[in-house]
Amino acid sequence: MEEIQFKRPELSDRELIHSYFKKYPSRSCERTFVNVYLWSRHYKVSFAIIEQALIFQSEEDGISFAYPVGEPEHVKRAIDFLLEYTKERGAEFSLYCVTPEQFAQLDAWYPGRFQIEYNRDDADYVYESEKLATLSGKKLHAKRNHINKFKATFENWNFEALTEDNVEECFQMALNWRRENGCEDDVEKNAEMCVTLNALRLREELELTGGVLRVNGEVVAFTLGEPVCEDTFVVHIEKAYAEVPGAYPMINQLFAKQVYDRYRYINREEDTGAEGLRKAKLSYYPVFMVEKGVVKEKVQ
């Protein structure tokens, strides 16, 4: 079979990759060039166009592929290619970040041949953007209290768009956050901070939208995101000082107010299995989750 050259995503590949994601949309946070590009170093991700479908390959833990992106007939042919490709290399066929809809398509093509194991830690939290912006209803009463307490405690606060004029302050705040949260001693946390700093540095090239929260003139929180499809905006990054009570709910609501009139949903990504993060994300009551699993062939 022909040899395929997988390559690491570069900024120059943005238009090509984005064109596939735009034509074949998903609400999964992985389906953006920003996510692919910024995390590709950590997860050893490369890509290729196979049978006119877009394929990502991860070599983090053996060889695994994201579900192909493209027309159904191209996706089917690409999967046939990958089955042969892994067989020739003596590797196990594996697909990652596969949604229930994608697995249904796969199972229709190959009835009973594959199995999927969903990982709760990888599921994206998706919220109604209007709910995050207004915090209306009994369930979000505690969030409104946090917001009111913040405003009562810090009279001199303001929220502004993330721009070239304040991005360096956000960069310095992120460096402080990294020191305060022991990121140097945690591989995953350190990788996340590298992604955060690169997102700030390449904000314009990646066409990211952001917001900044100040107290007494100092940056205490910032956030960055982008549309993932026509009706959903994904928040990739949100950082706030823990010693500023209410800073997280405050930046969450203020940023939601910036986008809720254009997007019905806000995807706030997964919780990675972190107990505190899971509790925080559940406390905003997601309207649904984007489940993702790993697909492998059933043992005959």
Residue pairs with C-beta under 8 A, 6 or more apart in sequence:
1 81
1 84
1 85
1 88
4 48
4 50
4 85
5 48
6 46
6 47
6 48
6 55
6 57
7 13
7 46
7 47
7 48
8 40
8 41
8 45
8 46
8 47
9 17
9 33
9 36
9 37
9 40
9 45
9 46
9 47
10 37
11 37
11 202
11 205
13 33
13 37
13 47
14 33
14 37
14 205
14 206
17 33
17 36
17 47
17 54
18 32
18 33
20 54
20 69
20 70
21 31
21 32
21 33
21 69
24 69
24 70
24 71
25 31
25 228
25 229
25 230
26 99
26 228
26 229
27 124
27 126
27 228
27 229
27 232
27 265
27 267
27 290
28 97
28 99
28 124
28 228
28 267
28 290
28 292
29 35
29 124
29 228
29 234
29 236
29 267
29 269
29 270
29 290
30 36
30 66
30 97
30 292
31 69
31 228
31 229
32 226
32 228
32 234
32 236
33 206
34 199
34 206
34 208
34 226
34 236
35 236
36 45
36 47
36 56
37 206
38 195
38 198
38 199
38 206
38 236
39 45
39 191
39 195
40 46
41 194
42 60
42 191
42 194
42 195
43 58
43 60
44 58
44 59
44 60
45 56
45 57
45 58
46 56
46 57
46 59
47 54
47 55
47 56
47 57
48 55
48 57
49 55
50 68
50 78
50 81
50 82
51 70
51 74
51 77
51 78
51 81
52 70
52 71
52 74
53 68
53 69
53 70
53 71
53 74
53 75
53 77
53 78
54 68
54 69
54 70
55 65
55 66
55 68
55 69
55 78
55 82
56 65
56 66
57 63
57 64
57 65
57 66
58 64
58 65
58 66
58 96
62 91
62 92
62 94
63 86
63 89
63 91
63 94
64 94
64 95
64 96
64 294
65 82
65 94
65 95
65 96
66 95
66 96
66 97
67 75
67 95
67 97
67 98
67 99
67 102
67 106
67 295
68 74
68 75
68 78
68 79
68 82
69 75
70 78
72 105
75 105
76 109
79 106
79 109
82 93
83 93
86 92
86 93
86 94
87 93
92 296
92 297
93 296
93 297
94 294
94 295
94 296
95 106
95 294
95 295
95 296
96 292
96 294
96 295
97 122
97 292
98 106
98 116
98 292
98 293
98 294
98 295
99 290
99 291
99 292
100 291
103 114
103 116
103 293
103 295
106 114
106 295
107 113
107 114
112 298
113 297
113 298
114 295
114 296
114 297
114 298
115 295
115 296
115 297
115 298
116 293
116 294
116 295
117 293
117 294
117 296
118 291
118 292
118 293
119 292
119 293
119 294
120 273
121 270
121 271
121 272
121 273
122 270
122 272
122 292
122 293
123 270
123 289
123 290
123 291
123 292
124 267
124 268
124 269
124 270
124 289
124 290
124 292
125 267
125 268
125 269
125 270
125 271
125 281
125 282
125 284
125 286
125 289
126 232
126 265
126 266
126 267
126 268
126 286
126 287
126 288
126 289
126 290
127 265
127 266
127 268
127 284
127 285
127 286
127 287
128 264
128 265
128 266
128 287
129 233
129 256
129 259
129 260
129 263
129 264
129 265
129 266
130 260
131 137
131 140
131 284
131 285
131 287
132 252
132 253
132 256
132 260
132 266
132 284
133 253
133 256
133 257
133 260
135 143
135 144
135 147
135 253
139 285
140 284
140 285
142 283
143 249
143 253
143 283
143 284
146 245
146 246
146 249
146 250
147 246
147 249
147 250
147 253
149 245
149 246
150 157
150 245
150 246
150 247
150 249
150 250
151 157
153 245
153 246
154 215
154 216
154 244
156 215
156 216
156 217
157 213
157 214
157 215
157 216
157 250
158 213
158 214
159 211
159 212
159 213
159 214
159 250
159 251
159 254
160 166
160 211
160 212
160 214
161 209
161 210
161 211
161 212
161 258
162 170
162 203
162 208
162 209
162 210
162 211
162 212
162 222
162 223
162 224
164 204
166 212
166 219
167 200
167 203
169 212
169 219
170 200
170 210
170 212
170 219
170 222
171 197
171 200
171 201
172 219
173 219
173 220
173 222
173 239
173 241
174 193
174 196
174 197
174 200
174 222
174 239
175 197
176 241
177 193
177 239
177 241
178 184
178 190
178 193
180 241
180 242
181 189
182 189
183 189
183 190
183 192
183 193
184 190
188 272
195 237
196 237
196 239
199 206
199 208
199 224
199 236
199 237
200 224
203 210
203 224
206 226
207 226
208 224
208 225
208 226
208 236
209 224
209 225
209 226
209 258
209 259
210 222
210 223
210 224
210 225
211 222
211 223
211 251
211 254
211 255
211 258
212 219
212 221
212 222
213 219
213 220
213 221
213 222
213 240
213 247
213 250
213 251
213 254
214 220
215 244
215 247
220 240
220 241
220 244
220 247
221 238
221 239
221 240
221 241
221 244
221 247
221 248
221 250
221 251
222 237
222 238
222 239
222 251
223 235
223 237
223 238
223 239
223 251
223 252
223 255
224 235
224 236
224 237
224 238
225 233
225 234
225 235
225 236
225 237
225 255
225 259
226 233
226 234
226 236
227 233
227 234
227 263
228 234
228 267
231 263
231 264
231 265
232 263
232 264
232 265
232 266
232 267
233 259
233 262
233 263
233 265
233 266
233 267
234 266
234 267
234 268
234 269
235 255
235 266
235 267
235 268
235 269
236 269
238 248
238 251
238 252
238 255
238 268
240 247
240 248
240 250
240 251
241 247
248 280
252 284
256 266
259 266
260 266
265 287
267 290
268 281
268 284
268 286
271 277
271 278
271 281
